[in-house]
Amino acid sequence: MKLKTHKGIKKVLNVRPGGTISIGCAGSRHNTGKKNRDANRKNRKGSLLSASDKKRFKTVKYN
């Protein structure tokens, strides 16, 4: 049986061509008016998924 894509993870993670996985930053959805400017700018960039988290998601299909 084929492994189904996990739709929740598919909406959050993005697999780059080199194999790294990008993910958004927490705390950037709402109430950004009270957070300082530097924090909001840093959140716009997003971040990469850590190696330990990559191991956790190995069994879940996210392409």
N, C-alpha and C positions, 0 to 999 in steps of 0.2 A: 504494500500500500504506500502511496506517495505521501510525503510529509507536507502538511498544509502550512501555508504562510501564516504566522501569527500576526493578525491585523493590527493589534495594539502596538507591537514593536515596529512594524513596518512604517507606521506613521511617525515614529520618534527617531529611529536610527536611519542613517544614510551610509551605504557602503561606497567607498571611493575606489577608483581604479587600482590604486596601489595595495588595497586590502585593508586599509585603515577604516575605522568606522567613526563617523562624526555624529554628534548628538548636541541638542540645544542645551543652554544653561538653565538651571533652576532659578526661579524668582524673577522671570522676565515677562510674565503674562499680564499681571495686573498690579495695582498699587505702586506703579513705577514713579508716580509724582513725588512720593515721600522718600524715595531712595535717591542717593546722590548721583550726580551725572556720570562720574567715573564707573560706578557699578552698572548703570544702564548701558553704557558704551561697551563695557567688557562682556555683558550678557548677549549683546547683539552678535558677537563673533561665534559663539558656540564653543564646543570643546570636542576633544577626541575621547572615545571610549577607552577606559583603562584595560590593561592586559588581563587583570583579574576578572573584570566584568565580561570580557570577551570569552573567557573560559566558561563562565556561567551560562552564556547565551549560545554555546556551541551546539546544544541539542535543538535549539529553536531556529526555525527558518525565518529570515527577515529580508529576503530579496524579493 
